[in-house]
Amino acid sequence: MNGSAALARRNAATVRGYGFGALALLALMVLGLGVGSRSVPPAEVLRALIAFDPNNDLHLIVRSLRVPRCLLAVTAGAGLGLAGGVMQALTRNPLAEPGLLGVNAGAALAVVLGAMAFGLTDVTQYVWFGLMGAGLAGVAVLLLGRAHESGTDPIRLVLAGAGLSITLGAAASLIILNSGLEVLDLFRNWGAGVLEGRGMTATWVMAVALMLGGGLALMLAPSLDALALGRDIGRTLGLDPRLIWGLACLCVMILSGAGTATAGPIAFVGLAAPHAARAIAGPGNRNLLPLSALFAAIMLLAADVLGRVVVAPEEIAAGIVAAMLGGPFFVHLVRRFRLAQL
């Protein structure tokens, strides 16, 4: 009886999490469309959406600049949250996240290489390099950290990811500094996670990646729950652990590669969102992964909105704000993990 009551409370908390998350995302969308270097009243935002006037400057700001920016924050944030949730479930590592484990750094380096070597300056072109770089970096860090043998040991995996991130990040910076002005201008803001001026093309690319990677993640959720009980139990249930690992890595590659290519190398969003979702929905991935996507979308959009107002009329990049907020959270997780091991 106690078990059924606890399950009912967990389900009720999950429903409330979805409800409050949706309301928070809607409120942030309204703020995101209205605040910035030039404020737009809520009534004018509504008119720009339902009765667009191309001769009205405020309508042009909302429709041409802020709608794509907010949608990119939501889709990229959701993708990074899903990628983080899948990585944590796959490795059974509470510190796993694309930014910390070098996946985003690999995608960033590949994008920079594509721009320098082939002159690719459109997101629809260099996104493929981002996917490839994310995949190669993910495989490298899993092998270096021996995650297939020690996924429950966060320290080894995080150290491997940190070392790879530093190496790849230094290589990307070296290439950018020695490239032409066109490449430098393209990645000056992108490297900091600035979402302004990306346009609807980047949003559409990220939306497609989110549908593909998100669909794959939700399809894998029951299998990830089964593998959490151990590989032997997973095989007993008829699962192929290698196939699950391969599909999960493909999912992370799509989500984090596209997220980095469209929004820049943003860290910590994919780390914090799954933990917030787990506190509400529990460890089951059927609810954990969608809630992680929702919370990560809220976090990145909130970081973007906050970056517009704290030093107005200037702006701070969403990636920088996310790092400033996520860094202390990461330290808290590491301290809590160490205390739990003592």
C-alpha positions, -999 to 999 in steps of 0.1 A, spaced: 0 0 0 28 23 9 45 16 -25 13 25 -44 9 57 -24 45 67 -31 40 60 -68 9 81 -68 27 110 -52 56 106 -77 31 107 -106 14 137 -92 47 155 -87 57 147 -123 24 161 -136 29 193 -116 65 194 -129 52 193 -165 26 219 -157 48 244 -139 75 239 -165 52 246 -194 40 278 -176 75 289 -169 86 283 -205 56 303 -217 64 332 -194 100 332 -205 89 332 -241 68 363 -235 98 380 -217 122 369 -244 101 385 -271 98 418 -252 130 425 -235 163 435 -250 182 466 -261 149 479 -272 119 469 -251 86 459 -268 54 461 -247 34 428 -244 5 442 -263 28 451 -292 44 416 -291 10 401 -294 1 423 -324 34 415 -340 26 378 -338 -11 379 -350 -13 411 -370 22 416 -384 29 451 -399 62 451 -419 63 489 -416 64 487 -378 100 486 -364 88 469 -332 71 442 -353 102 436 -373 123 432 -341 99 407 -327 94 386 -358 128 388 -374 151 388 -344 135 376 -312 112 348 -324 141 329 -340 163 336 -310 138 323 -285 129 293 -305 166 284 -309 171 287 -272 142 263 -266 152 237 -292 189 238 -285 183 237 -247 159 208 -251 185 189 -272 213 194 -247 190 184 -218 181 152 -236 217 145 -245 227 150 -208 199 127 -196 208 99 -220 246 102 -211 238 100 -174 215 70 -179 239 53 -202 270 56 -181 252 56 -147 273 87 -140 257 117 -123 284 140 -137 280 131 -174 271 159 -197 281 168 -233 299 200 -223 320 184 -195 328 152 -214 343 169 -245 314 162 -269 306 198 -274 343 206 -278 347 180 -305 317 194 -323 331 229 -320 365 219 -334 349 201 -363 328 231 -371 358 254 -370 378 230 -393 349 230 -418 348 267 -419 385 271 -423 392 243 -447 361 245 -469 348 280 -463 315 267 -448 297 296 -432 261 285 -434 247 264 -405 231 239 -429 266 231 -442 288 230 -411 262 212 -389 274 180 -405 309 187 -392 294 193 -358 276 159 -358 308 142 -369 330 160 -343 305 152 -315 305 115 -324 343 112 -326 348 131 -294 321 110 -276 338 78 -287 372 91 -276 362 101 -241 343 69 -235 373 49 -245 398 71 -226 375 70 -195 368 33 -200 331 41 -194 321 7 -207 339 -7 -177 336 20 -151 305 41 -159 297 43 -122 331 60 -115 325 96 -124 360 108 -116 377 88 -143 352 97 -169 351 134 -160 389 137 -159 391 121 -194 364 145 -206 381 176 -190 414 167 -206 398 162 -240 378 194 -237 409 214 -230 429 199 -258 401 203 -284 392 238 -272 428 249 -275 430 235 -310 398 253 -320 411 286 -306 444 282 -324 426 276 -357 403 305 -353 432 329 -344 451 318 -375 421 320 -399 408 348 -420 386 376 -408 355 359 -422 360 328 -400 370 350 -370 338 371 -373 316 340 -377 329 323 -346 336 353 -324 301 353 -309 293 317 -317 321 305 -294 306 323 -264 271 309 -271 255 341 -284 220 333 -298 214 367 -314 212 369 -352 212 332 -359 180 334 -379 153 308 -385 176 286 -406 195 276 -374 163 270 -356 149 247 -383 182 227 -383 180 223 -345 143 214 -346 149 186 -371 178 173 -350 156 175 -319 129 155 -336 153 128 -347 174 126 -316 145 132 -292 125 105 -309 154 81 -306 159 90 -269 123 83 -260 124 51 -279 155 40 -259 141 50 -225 127 16 -215 159 -1 -226 180 24 -206 159 16 -175 165 -21 -180 203 -17 -185 204 4 -153 198 -29 -135 230 -44 -150 241 -58 -183 233 -94 -173 197 -85 -164 194 -66 -197 205 -96 -217 180 -117 -197 153 -94 -208 163 -99 -244 183 -66 -249 215 -62 -268 237 -39 -246 260 -31 -275 231 -21 -298 216 1 -270 250 18 -264 254 24 -302 219 39 -306 223 60 -274 257 74 -287 240 82 -320 213 101 -301 239 121 -282 258 128 -313 227 142 -331 215 163 -302 248 177 -290 264 181 -324 234 200 -338 231 220 -305 268 231 -307 266 239 -344 235 261 -340 239 277 -306 276 273 -298 295 252 -272 272 256 -243 280 238 -211 262 227 -178 227 229 -192 228 192 -200 241 185 -165 217 205 -144 184 197 -162 184 159 -157 192 163 -120 163 187 -116 140 164 -135 152 133 -115 143 151 -82 107 154 -94 101 124 -117 124 99 -102 149 77 -121 126 63 -147 137 76 -181 102 76 -196 94 107 -176 130 118 -168 141 124 -204 111 146 -216 112 166 -183 150 170 -188 143 185 -222 117 209 -208 138 221 -179 169 225 -201 149 246 -226 138 268 -196 174 271 -184 189 282 -217 160 306 -225 163 320 -189 201 324 -194 195 343 -227 169 366 -212 190 372 -181 220 381 -203 199 408 -220 189 426 -188 218 424 -163 240 449 -182 214 465 -204 216 479 -230 246 457 -235 242 419 -235 260 388 -220 260 357 -241 236 330 -230 265 305 -230 285 326 -205 254 331 -182 247 293 -183 284 286 -173 283 312 -145 251 296 -131 261 260 -138 296 261 -124 285 263 -88 260 235 -94 287 213 -107 309 220 -77 279 211 -55 274 178 -73 311 169 -70 311 176 -32 279 157 -27 293 127 -46 325 127 -25 306 129 7 284 100 -4 315 79 -10 331 86 24 
